[in-house]
């Protein structure tokens, strides 16, 4: 997984996804709109070529090499 493709905010979203947070909780934690969380999540999935949010969670939980 090439995290260098992600912005700082997208990395934050990925980290919180890995902690099992839903969109509402992510929005509150980052003080952004839920719609913005959805946009960041979609960009993370696209940049990392992941098919689903669940795959993103698994990648976020995977130990770094």
C-alpha positions, -999 to +999 in steps of 0.1 A: +000+000+000+015+033-011+004+058+015+025+085-002-004+089-027-026+101+001-030+136+015-025+141+053-063+143+057-068+111+037-043+093+059-061+105+090-094+092+076-077+058+068-063+056+103-097+062+118-114+038+095-089+012+108-102+019+143-136+010+131-152+044+132-183+051+111-188+082+090-206+102+117-179+095+143-152+103+118-168+136+110-170+145+147-134+135+154-121+155+124-146+183+128-157+181+092-190+173+075-201+137+070-203+143+033-166+154+034-157+121+051-175+102+024-155+121-003-122+115+015-130+078+019-139+075-018-105+092-027-086+068-004-103+038-021-095+052-056-059+061-049-051+028-032-072+008-057-093-008-030-127-022-039-144-015-006-143+003+027-138-031+044-106-036+023-094-001+035-100-011+071-080-043+066-052-023+050-052+003+078-049-025+104-021-043+086+013-037+102+038-016+083+066-035+066 
